[in-house]
Amino acid sequence: MSQTTIKDLAKKLNISPSTVSRALSDHPDINVKTKKKVRALAEKLNYHPNSMAQNLKRRSSNIIGVIVPQVKHYFFAAIMGGIADITHQAGYTVMICQSNESLEREIINTKALSSQRVAGLLISVSQTTNDVAHFELLQQRGIPLVFFDRTCDGINASKVVVNDYQGAFNAVEYLIKSGYRKIAHLAGPKHMAISKKRFSGYLDALKKYNVPYDEELVVFKGLNEEDGILGFSQLIENDRHPDAVFCVTDPVAVGAFMKIKERGLKIPEQVALVGFSDNPIASLIDPPMTTVRQPAYDIGKSAASLLIEQIEHRYDAVSPKNIVLETELVIRKST
């Protein structure tokens, strides 16, 4: 059975389709009696508006697109919780895409969401993103953007991040004060903002306490478990045996944890370990892992709120905002 259309309603009521449309949208030019007739028939025939056609007419929708690197990580799932709560309250629907840490997939995602005429986009870039042309194109089309966690320095858009520098500094300072001196850093990709800031915090903590910097104790890899495995393996292969390891993310720390255990080393007696983000697994492994807690849910809420503000004031001058949330060092038995 075909779906009832505005033309079907108009034919049965012997009025024009435009009158039906205005009656359904509660237009003041349509009298109350006609509105009641139209609504009653629409309910009887189970009429539903064609949202795609409405989107084409409005040139936008009530859909907010979200692009995340990987949905499997708790950190991004927690951010999505904050986004979903704010967008639901404001009457928006969320459409989620995963780049899977691929620039190519990220570009495909932006094109797909743009074709859906989304009202705006919330984006955390992939670790391979080194080109911003696809984001510039979205801005040229007038689509509001807000970046969260992983941002693009080359795009003039609102951003919600944590104080990556201070979080890293606090973690490494704690290790130094706990007596560790040969502190390795399993870092992220060199071009990424979060990697740069966390590496900078690591360096400045060493400098403050006059701990010599050894570049062979720093390994630049990715942000996932396999990068922690490969990173710690590289330290050992280069005959670098750190007494502590600060990792750019919790997944990297979990990979390092696996490799440390595989080599029969004791945590923290022989190697202390610190992560970044406070994924639930950090408190479940043995020994539980010290980490830097990020307010993931609040990141999502703040990013969604900024985007909705832009969407609803798109014809006003809304300057990009940069929100920085603080982190917390959570000390557990791995240090």
Buried (B, 14 or more C-beta within 10 A) or exposed (E): EEEBBBEBBBEBBEBEBEBBBBBBEEEEEBEEEBBEBBBEBBEEBEBEEEEEEEBEEEEBBBBBBBBBBBEEBBBBBBBBBBBBBBBEEBEBBBBBBBBBBBBEBBBBBBEBBBEBBBBBBBBBBBBBBEEBEBBBBBBEEEBBBBBBBBBBEEBEBBBBBBBBBBBBBBBBBBBBEEEBEBBBBBBBBEEBBBBBBBBBBBBBBBEEEEBEEEEEBBBBBBBBBEBBBBBBBBBBEEEBEBBBBBBBBBBBBBBBBBBBEEEEBEBBEEBBBBBBBBBEBBEEBEBBBBBBBBBBBBBBBBBBBBBBBBBBEBEEEBEBBEBEBEBEBBEBEBB
